[in-house]
């Protein structure tokens, strides 16, 4: 830094010496000439990184901690607050090293007795700048390198497990601030302390700066603990910084502000970040109070702002990674049929449909008859050049009553035949263990996933073990559960779907709790008993609607977006990918509402510490089902209705300008998928992501399904942008669905298929739609190349209201364009 003079073990000490004397002179001028009239106070601000002993039970490490603190802070604080002189340990160490190196005097200058008296007591308060901490332990032997950093003879590092920031030196250690405050009180007495700087950086200036909210929340809370629990005389707190600014040697690349500053705009406009609103509430409440404000969220692993992505409206030309998985998906109940053949037991969906709950009284009794026609299905995939196929195993087909005692060899044979035929066609099976068809016996006997004793989750684990044993020598990609959120909220919440249990703010949370534990049990069985020999991977598939802030400039709407994402996805992803537990925002809101309604405990069940450790990290990849988005805004007052949908305190709607589909809930929002992928990376790190479902419905089954081509083209292009532009580790894409099938509550009235199925024909004839040909071309070319617009690429007029797909940042010259067209023509001839 300026002025750039080098002298780490010489000039540095002389400069410090002069600075201390300069401070004392300024203090005495104010004290003697101005204080009687102006009646103010004057002090000094010192920065301090707490030095954490590597092993608190090791006396040498405790000694290293004190040495680090004395060299760092005591060099300046001891003269001012104690005796006008440097700490004794500094004087002895540096003097001994100076003698060893034949210096005439110590490299640490000495204060005269009059200077000591002049310096001592020259501060009315203690100004503290505290950001981070260091992990320290003693060196094996003293160092004689002439360098301030070597003089203490300690090793000092940043623990790699500590949360980072936009600055390499700044690791998030809130506890370090409380320890520093206590150390200051112990060393320097009950001097009033003002925290004069504390804050955290990023490099993107995100307006939804959850990481900064997390930082401020936890650091300020440790200040409160220091005051209330430790009796430290802290008089004030200062956030660094009011706004993004020139960050010394880092220039404008690191941002600490509560307000975003646009440095590319000559007028330098300031925009409040979410942290500004959080800090405002802390100030208004003068602390942390038990009410429904906007509590902070968990820290993120990456800080790319999903609401500020480049090329959001541009169409990106390029290819996917060479090993990218191209798949289509089905589910057992939706396609297999044969509901009571060859020993299969009834599922909750057999019961639900037979009770007349489905549109048109449809059932899955025959569905697409894939139980008998799987060879035709495989030919459809092979014709499309699919590399993978995602299907589910029917639990009651393998174990008719849900238990190992009812093992059904004919059911196992069916899946063996399917798997072997897929492999013969060079198609990799992606197998889901549970896609909603719970054995009815387990629902009748144990209340299904609402069971309070974990019986069903244990039985699921045993079912998973049987599947691994029977199929794992050929299946290398396992998914434990499909969309547990839908099971919990619609099967055990509003009761709309099977098994029809109603408990939207109670039973739904119990079911979710059991599903998460069931997943973890299956994962550990595979990991401990089968992985070493079968060498596969196992994970979970979660569905996610992106929550789009209604107003990007309104911090409350940004908070609403985060709350919506955490309640929707975080409920399941946070336990698996972060810490084994639900998001703080969920625990906070549901806990407070339960208290308000006089529940004896939170409606959201708690995981024990053992369960948290058991659940954390139980997925090798992130399976994502994504279809659509919602527009959200924060409610003005909390709702106390006992309902999962009311607990987040947000209003969620579909923008009426978004293009629709054959399903009222599904609006076309391709950009939402890219934002969702970035949000997942931010919160759960660089976990490999497989998109395990994505598709669009209609109600007419048109073979010329231009709307579906448009949907796939733009959603998949946003996947490509997430990979190439944003660095998200997406490993595969799965189209829903291979063919029209039984669409749950809608029966056969909504069609998602790449292939048309004639349900009025006993043969269930399959016919490729135009979208199947589009997907084949996309897979063959493994990406997008510029070419003249074909009729199949033009969306219907109703879809053309979406943002245009321009490619201004991906232009090519005419010659290159013609070369690519010629190449594509040759490829098509050869294929």
Secondary structure as GFF3:
##gff-version 3
##sequence-region A 1 831
A	DSSP	alpha_helix	11	29	.	.	.	ID=ss1
A	DSSP	pi_helix	30	34	.	.	.	ID=ss2
A	DSSP	alpha_helix	35	38	.	.	.	ID=ss3
A	DSSP	beta_strand	44	47	.	.	.	ID=ss4
A	DSSP	beta_strand	50	53	.	.	.	ID=ss5
A	DSSP	alpha_helix	59	69	.	.	.	ID=ss6
A	DSSP	pi_helix	70	74	.	.	.	ID=ss7
A	DSSP	alpha_helix	75	78	.	.	.	ID=ss8
A	DSSP	pi_helix	79	83	.	.	.	ID=ss9
A	DSSP	alpha_helix	88	100	.	.	.	ID=ss10
A	DSSP	alpha_helix	113	119	.	.	.	ID=ss11
A	DSSP	beta_strand	126	129	.	.	.	ID=ss12
A	DSSP	beta_strand	133	138	.	.	.	ID=ss13
A	DSSP	alpha_helix	148	151	.	.	.	ID=ss14
A	DSSP	beta_strand	154	157	.	.	.	ID=ss15
A	DSSP	alpha_helix	174	188	.	.	.	ID=ss16
A	DSSP	beta_strand	193	197	.	.	.	ID=ss17
A	DSSP	alpha_helix	210	228	.	.	.	ID=ss18
A	DSSP	beta_strand	234	237	.	.	.	ID=ss19
A	DSSP	three_ten_helix	248	250	.	.	.	ID=ss20
A	DSSP	beta_strand	259	261	.	.	.	ID=ss21
A	DSSP	beta_strand	270	272	.	.	.	ID=ss22
A	DSSP	alpha_helix	274	285	.	.	.	ID=ss23
A	DSSP	three_ten_helix	306	308	.	.	.	ID=ss24
A	DSSP	beta_strand	318	319	.	.	.	ID=ss25
A	DSSP	beta_strand	325	329	.	.	.	ID=ss26
A	DSSP	alpha_helix	332	335	.	.	.	ID=ss27
A	DSSP	alpha_helix	348	354	.	.	.	ID=ss28
A	DSSP	three_ten_helix	359	361	.	.	.	ID=ss29
A	DSSP	alpha_helix	370	384	.	.	.	ID=ss30
A	DSSP	beta_strand	388	392	.	.	.	ID=ss31
A	DSSP	alpha_helix	395	398	.	.	.	ID=ss32
A	DSSP	three_ten_helix	404	406	.	.	.	ID=ss33
A	DSSP	alpha_helix	409	424	.	.	.	ID=ss34
A	DSSP	beta_strand	428	434	.	.	.	ID=ss35
A	DSSP	alpha_helix	440	446	.	.	.	ID=ss36
A	DSSP	three_ten_helix	448	450	.	.	.	ID=ss37
A	DSSP	alpha_helix	455	471	.	.	.	ID=ss38
A	DSSP	beta_strand	477	482	.	.	.	ID=ss39
A	DSSP	alpha_helix	484	486	.	.	.	ID=ss40
A	DSSP	pi_helix	487	491	.	.	.	ID=ss41
A	DSSP	alpha_helix	507	525	.	.	.	ID=ss42
A	DSSP	pi_helix	526	530	.	.	.	ID=ss43
A	DSSP	alpha_helix	531	534	.	.	.	ID=ss44
A	DSSP	beta_strand	537	543	.	.	.	ID=ss45
A	DSSP	beta_strand	546	549	.	.	.	ID=ss46
A	DSSP	alpha_helix	555	565	.	.	.	ID=ss47
A	DSSP	pi_helix	566	570	.	.	.	ID=ss48
A	DSSP	alpha_helix	571	574	.	.	.	ID=ss49
A	DSSP	pi_helix	575	579	.	.	.	ID=ss50
A	DSSP	alpha_helix	584	596	.	.	.	ID=ss51
A	DSSP	alpha_helix	609	615	.	.	.	ID=ss52
A	DSSP	beta_strand	622	625	.	.	.	ID=ss53
A	DSSP	beta_strand	629	634	.	.	.	ID=ss54
A	DSSP	alpha_helix	644	647	.	.	.	ID=ss55
A	DSSP	beta_strand	650	653	.	.	.	ID=ss56
A	DSSP	alpha_helix	670	684	.	.	.	ID=ss57
A	DSSP	beta_strand	689	693	.	.	.	ID=ss58
A	DSSP	alpha_helix	706	724	.	.	.	ID=ss59
A	DSSP	beta_strand	730	736	.	.	.	ID=ss60
A	DSSP	three_ten_helix	744	746	.	.	.	ID=ss61
A	DSSP	beta_strand	755	757	.	.	.	ID=ss62
A	DSSP	beta_strand	766	768	.	.	.	ID=ss63
A	DSSP	alpha_helix	770	781	.	.	.	ID=ss64
A	DSSP	beta_strand	783	784	.	.	.	ID=ss65
A	DSSP	three_ten_helix	791	793	.	.	.	ID=ss66
A	DSSP	three_ten_helix	797	801	.	.	.	ID=ss67
A	DSSP	three_ten_helix	808	810	.	.	.	ID=ss68
A	DSSP	alpha_helix	814	830	.	.	.	ID=ss69
###
